[in-house]
Amino acid sequence: MFYFTAEIRAILHSLSEISNYPADNYIIYSDSLSVLQALSSLHRHSHPLAFSILDLHDRLVCKGFSILLCWVPSHVGISGNEIADIAAKNASAVLDNSTPLKDFKHYIKLALHSRWENRWNSQSMNKLHSIKPVVTPWPILTNRKADTIVTRLRVGHTRYTHRHLLMGGQAPMCTQCNCIMSVLHILCECPNFNSLRLRYFQSSAISLTDLLGKTPHVHLLPF
């Protein structure tokens, strides 16, 4: 279970235990401020157990119970509370610990993202990795045409550098350097464009990460 679910389930279990005793004044202490805040501001996306807690709480109040929820600092370093933590962990093995669907979805999403990240990092020929080391969505540019151009530059596939694959011709060559033209060569390597780099980027030594990273260089498209 995720931490939040474990903490909110502990409060629900405490209420269930209280219901077995005579109506009286009770206080449930929790070190999870996030759970207590969630219980004080319910909405349609709230954790499903939050609704169960409030329902049981209301039923107990109608029977004459007075129950307060109180936040306390972390249990660490307080011997009595640490003993209570150990007992709670041991008890979790015998409780009905069905996990909400929302938690399963979150866990699956994290697991898939982790596998994707591992595969991304393990591909030695991954040209994009240098400008995107972490798998996260690219920010969308407000101008669709600019967004399309930047995307093509990032993946290294442009009409100029890859047109020969459709036309059945030879790959374009740089006459200055005697090498195949590529986005990397044009933007960062070819000395023919040094003056343009100085003009637009204020440097003739610039990397693809500087130009095509999370936030594209402001003068990339004019270049």
N, C-alpha and C positions, 0 to 999 in steps of 0.2 A: 504494500500500500504506500501511497505517497504520504509525506509528512502531514500535510493539511488534513487528508482523509483520516489518518490515524488519530490526530488530535481531536477532530470533530466527532469521531466515533467514540472516543474516550468520554466526552461529555454526554453523549447519548446513553452510553452504558451506565454512567453515574446516575443519570435520571432514572434509568430502569431499576437500579439498585435502590434508590431512594423510594421508589413506588412500593417497595416491599416493606417499608417501615411506616409507623403511624404518622399522621399529618403533624408537621412541626416546622420549625425554621431550619433551613439548610443553606449551606454555602458550598458551591463547587469552585475550586481553585484551578486555574489553568495558566500555563506560561505562554500560551499561544495567543498573542494579541490579534493576529490576523483572523483567527477563528471567531474570537469574541466580536471583532468589528463586523465580520460577515453576518453574524447572527443579529446584529443590531440594525442591519440595512439590507433586508431581503429584496430580491428582484427576481425576474423570471429565469435568469441564468445562474441563480445561486446554487450551491452544492445541494444535491437532493437530501442529504442527511440533515441539512439545516432546517428544512421544513419538518422533518420527523422530530427534531429536537423541540421546535416551537410548539408543535402539536401536542407532544407529550407534556411539555411544561404547562401549557394552558389547561390540559385535563387535570393535572395535579393541583394547579391553583384552584380550580373549581371544587376540588375535594378538600380544600383547606390548607394545602401546603403553601409555604413561603420559601421560594428558592431564588437565591442570588448567584450570579456568575461573577467571579472576581479574578482579575488578572494579577499574577505574581511574577517576579523576575525568574530567570532561568533556574532550573533545579541544580545546576552544576555547583558543587562545593557545599551543598546543604545535605548532610548525611541522611536525614529522614526522608527528604524528597528523592534522593538517589535510590534509596531502598524501595520507595513507592514506584519509581520508574522501572526497576528490575521486576517488581511484582506485576506491573502492567504489561511488560514485554512477555513474561511467562504466561500471563492470562490470555494474551492474544492468540495463543496456540489452540485454545479450547473455545474461543468465541466464534460466532458466525461472522466471518470477515469478508463477506461478499463485497467486491470492489465495484463502485459505480462505473457505468459505461464511459462517463466523461474522463475518468482516470485511465481507463484502458486506451481510449483514443489518444490521450496525451502521451502515454508510455510508448505506444506504437509509433507515433510521430517522432518521438525522440530517438527510438531505436533505429528507425529507417534513416533518419538524418545522420545518425552516427555511422551507419554502414556506408551511406553515400559519401560522407566526409572521408572515411578510410579508403574507399576506392578512388576517390578524387586525388588523395595524397599519394597513392601507390602507383599512379600512372606516370611513368618516366617521360613519355612523349607528349604529355599534356601541355600544349602551348598556352592554354588559358591560365594555368596554375600560377604563373609568375605575376599576373595582374589580378588574380582572384584566388588567393590562398585559402580563403574560408568560404564554404558553401552557404551563401545567403542571397536573397533576391537582389538584383540590381535595382537601384532607384530608377523610376521611370521619368524620362525627360518630358517636359511639357510639350515640346515640339515633336510630333510623330516622325517627320522626315529626318530630323536630327537624331532621334532615337534609333531609327533604322540604320543610318550611316554609322553611328557609334557601335552598334551591335555587329555590323559587318566587319568593322575594323578590329573589334575585339576577337572575333573568331578567325580573323585573317582571311576571310573570303570576300573579295571584291570583284567587280566586273573586270577591272584592269589586270589583276593578278591571277584570276582563275577563268577568264573568258576562253582560254585555249582548250580547257577541258570540254567545253560545249562545242567549240568550233573545230576541234580535231587538229589544232595547230601546235606550234612549239610554245613552251613557256616563255614569257617576256624576259629578256635579259637586260641587265644594267650595263650599258656600254662603258661607263666609267670604271666600274669595279669588276666587270666580267663575271657576274653572278646572277642567279635568278632573282627577279624582282619579287619582293614580298612587302607586306605592311611594315614589318620590323625594319627592313632595309630602307624603305622610303622615309619612314618617320624618324628613325634613330641612327642609322648607320651611314648612309650614302653621303660622301662629302659634297656632292653636287648641291645638296639642300642645306648646307651649314649656314649660309647667309639667311635663309628663310627661318631656320630654327632660332637663330639669334634675334631675328626681327620679331617673331611671334612668341617664342618661349624664353627669350633672354638667356639662352644657353645652347651651345651646339652639342653638349653631352647630356642627353635626357633619355629616360627609359620609358618603355611602354606603360609601366605602372604609373609613372607621372602623368602620362597623356590619357590613358584609357582605364585607370583604376576606378574606384567606387564613384568618384566625382571627376568626370572628364575635364581636361584642361580647358579653360575658358576660350583659349585661342586655337583649339584643335581644328574646328571646322573652317575658320578662315585660312588656316595653313593649307 
